[in-house]
Amino acid sequence: MSSKQSIDSTAKLGSSTPDCNHAPKVVAIEQVEERNHGSFSEKQRSMEERRNNSGRQSTLFGLCHRSGNKRSRDPSPQKSVHQKMASCLRLPSRSKPMWENISLPKGPMLLLRGCVGGWDWSERRSTREELASLPDWKCDVKFKIYGKACQMRRRICQYSSGGNVSYTYSGVKNMNAPEFPQILHDIKCRVENLICDCISEITKDGTDSLKNLSFPAEFIERVKSMNSDNSEKNLYNYCLCNHYRSGEEYMGYHSDDEGCLDPHTPIASVSFGITRNFDIRARKKMSDVGRPRLARVALGDGDLLLMFPPMQDNYEHSIPVQKKAVGERINLTFRRITTK
């Protein structure tokens, strides 16, 4: 264990938080000691499965949930990839998703482990391979960071609802954002249903339960409206995809604070493949002397991370280099773009 003070990742959402204007203490949400050694063997996969399926305790919503049910494999070995996707995208009644509250002061975040893209590593591997084979990946994309021209080592692509949404970041523009392919649309629907179920759980006792929560009221009202008329959820209209082909491909510190992003909707980040670290630090301010890492979250296969406003206003995040991490990772970040 490092000397950094651990943050309580199961703290209540309604708990008081210190003022963000004061320098936050250095904390670590989950310390990762380069656990991606060697090849992604059957033993490692088994360990990942036990991590995802273990009965973890969560105190989100002020309640304690413990799930001891094992996730069983589909008994039919002849299902196609799309049939598997169709079955895994429906929320099964045999287990209840256990959201973890990993919020920082003025940085609300929720984390759900291993619930997107399939219930086991083989299904999620099929999902990752299909995503990796999409025809719209771009290599060697040029961008700017702090005014300096750079070139990405990782592959990126983007998709949108109707194929008519544009998004510019770090000087990257004029990239084609075609219509969501079927597999990405299915993942988007799964994410939206999980979020709507989560908000429904939070609000089921009435508006009094919302008074201490830091989620945007406009977003909660939108979700409640979608739940009430049983219509297809449409929280997100854009997805940015990043393909890290090795542990040496990375993303530097940045904030997703572009003006075209809906100010009330959380960014939903979905990971497939090897576990990579997600580091967080405070945003630069005039009075800052140094900006150490405040938190580290290990994002694994099938994990869903929600970053609610105003996190992007107060923090930056990155995917650092992990030279000992062997294997690839695909990350999907779903966003809501405001169109004029």
N, C-alpha and C positions, 0 to 999 in steps of 0.2 A: 504494500500500500504506500502510495506516495505521501508526501507531507501535506499535500493539498487537502483542504477541508472538504468532506463529502457533502453533497447536497442531498436532501431527502427527496427522492424521486417519487414518493407516494404521498406527498403532502397534500392536504386538502386545497381545492381550488379557492375556497373562501378564506384561507388563512391570510393574515396580514403580511405585507411585503415591505421591505425597506425602501426608502426613497432612492430612486435611480440616480439622483444628482450626486449622491455620495459614492465614493469609489467602492464598487462591490468587492467582496473578498474572493480570493481564488478558490474555486471549487472544482470538483470533478464528478460528473454524473455517473460515469462508468469508466473506470480505468482499464485500458486494453493493453496488454503486454504482448503486442505483436503475435496474436494467436493464429495467424494464417501462415504457419510454417509448412513447407513441403507441399506436396500435391493435395488436392481436395479428395482425400481417401474416403473409403466407406466408413472408417472409424470416425473421421471428422464429421461426416454427414450424420452419423448416428448421434454424435454429441450435439450437433445443431438441432436435430429433431427433439432430443431430450430437453434442450433449452427452450424450444418453442412450445413444447407440449406439457412442460412441467406445471404443477399447480402453484402458480405465483399468486401472492396476495396483493390486492390493490385497494386503496382507501379512497379512490375517486368517488365523488358524489357523497362523501362522508360515510360510505358503507364499506364493508369488507366482503369481497368476493373471493372464493377459492374454487378453482375448477380442478377436479381430479379425473375427469373423463379423458380417456385416451382417444386420439383421433385415428380412426381406423381407415385403412386403405379401401378404395373402391374395389369390391369383389370381382368386377368384370374387367379382365385384362385386355379386352378387345376394343376398348373405347379409343376413339381418335383424340387428337390433341384438342380440337374444338369442342368435342363432347365433354372432355375433362374440364375444359375452361368453363363450359356452361354450367356444370354441376358445382364447381368450386366457387363460382361467382355468386351463387345463392347463399345467403347466410344460413348455415345449418342450425337446427334447433338443439342439437346435442351439446353445444358448448356456447357459452356467452363470452363475447369479446371483452377482454380485460384491458381497458385503457389505463396507461400510466401517466400521471401528472408529473412532468419534468420541467415545469415552468421556472423561469428566472424572474427576478423583479422587473416588472413591466415588459415581460417577454413570455406570454402564455404559450405553452407547448403541450401537446398530448402525443403519446406514442402507443402504437398497437403492434405487437410482435407477431410476425409470421401468419398473417390472415389475408394476404392478397396474392393472387396468382396460383393458388393451389394449397392443399393441406400438407403436402410432403415435398421433399427436395426434388423428386423426379418430376412432379407436375410443374413445380416452379422452374425447373431446368428447361422443360419444354416451352414454357412461357418465355423465358429469357432467350432461348435459341430462336424462337419465332420473332421476337422483337429485334434481335441482332440481324436478322435477315431482311428487315424492311429495306426498301430500295432508296430511301431518301436520306441516308446518313451522309454527312459531309466531313471531310478530313481537312486538316491544315487551314481551318478557318482563322482569319485575322481579326483581331479585336484590339481595343485600347483599354489600358488600366492606368489610372492617374495620368492620362494624356500620353502614355507610352505605347507604341505599337507592339503587339505581341502576336504569337501564333499558337493556337491550341494544339495540343498533342492528342487529346481525346477526340472521339467522334461526337457530333451533335446532329440533331434534326428536330423539327418542330411540326406540330399538327394543330388543327383547329376545327371547330364546328362550322360546317359549311365551306371551309377552305377560304374564308374571306377575312380572317383576323390577322393583323400584323403586329409584331412585337419587336422592339429595338432595345438592345442592352449592350453596354460596354462598346458602343460603336459598331456592333454587329447589326446590320440591317439588310433589307431587300432579300432576306432568305424566304424561300417558298414555305408556306405553312398549309399544306393540303388538308383535305378532309381526313378525320380520324379513320385509320384502318380498323377493321372489325375487332381485332384483338385489343387494340388500345381503347376503343369505345367500350368494350366489355370491362376492362380494368377500371375505366373512368366510372362506369355505372356501379361497380362494386365499391369503389372508394366513396362515391356519393351516398350510397345506401348505408355504409358503415357510419358516415358522418351524421346523416339524418337520424339514424337509430341512436347514436350517442347523444345528440342534442335533445331528442325525444326523452331519453332517460333522465337527462339533467332537468328538463322542464316538466316532468310528469306530475309533480306535486304543485304546479301553479307558479305564477310569476314571483312569489315570495322567495322561491329557491334561487332566483337569479340575482338577488340584490348584492351578493358578495362576489359574483363571478365577473371576470374581466373580459368576457367575450363580447364582441360588438353586438349591440341590441338589434341593429338592422339585419345582421346575418342570422341571428336566432329567429327573428320574425319571418325571414324568407324561408328558412327551413321548416318552420311550423306551418307556413302556408302550403308548402309542397307536401308535407305529411298529411294535411287535412283533406286535400282533394285527390290524394292517391295518384297523382300524375307522375310521369317520368321525371326523375330528378335531373336538374340541369344546372348544377352549381358551377361547373367549369366549362369554359369554351376554348381552352388553349392548353397545350402540353409541350414543355421543353424536355427533350430526351438527351441524356449524356451517357456515353459508352466508354467506360474506363477499361482498357484491355489488359492492364497490368497494374501492379501497385505503384509504379513510377508515374502513372498518369494521374493528374490531380486537378484541383480547382482552388485557386487562391482565395483569400478573405474578400468578402463582398457582402453587400446587402441587396435584396430584391426590392428596391424601392422606386421603381420606375413609375412615372406619373400615370401611365395607362392602366395600371393595376387597380382593381376595385379595392377601395380602402377598407372594406368591411369583411372581405372573404379571406379565410386562411389559405396559405399555400400548402398543398398536400404533396408530400414527397414520398414516393414509393421506390423501394430498393429490391433488386434481384441480383443474385450471385454472391460473391464472397463478401464477408463483413469488412466494412471500411469505417474509419473514424470520422466523426462529424464534430469539428471543433468550433467553439463559439468564443468570441471576445467582444468587448464593448466597442461601440462605434467611436471614431475619433472625435474628440472635442478639443477646444482651444486650450483647456487647462490640463489635458492629459500629459503625463510624463512618460508613461509606458503603458502598453496594453497587453498584459499577459493573457493567456488562454484562461477563460473562466470555467468552461465546461467541456467535456468530451463525451459524446454519445456513440456507442457502437451500433451502427445500422446494419442489420443482417438481412438475409434472404426473406422476402415477403413482408418486411416491416413497413409500416405506414406512420410517417411523422407529420403532424399538423402544426404549422407555425401561424399563430393568430396575431392580428394587429394588436399592439404596436411593436411587435418584436423587431421588425425590420428597421424601425426608427431608432432603436436603442442598441442593436447588436449586429455584428457581422459573423458570417459562418464560412467554413472552408472544408474541403476534403484534402487532407495533407498527404504527402508522399509516404507510402509504406512499402519499402523495397522488399520486405520479406513476405508481403501479401501476394500469393500466387493464385492467379485466376482473374476472371473478368467480373465487372459489375455494371449493371445498367440501372440508371436512376431516372425516374419519371417525375417531373414536377408539374402538377396541375394547377392552373391559375385561372382567374376570371379577369378577362380584359374588358374594360369599358369601351364601348364603341359609340361614336358620335353619329 
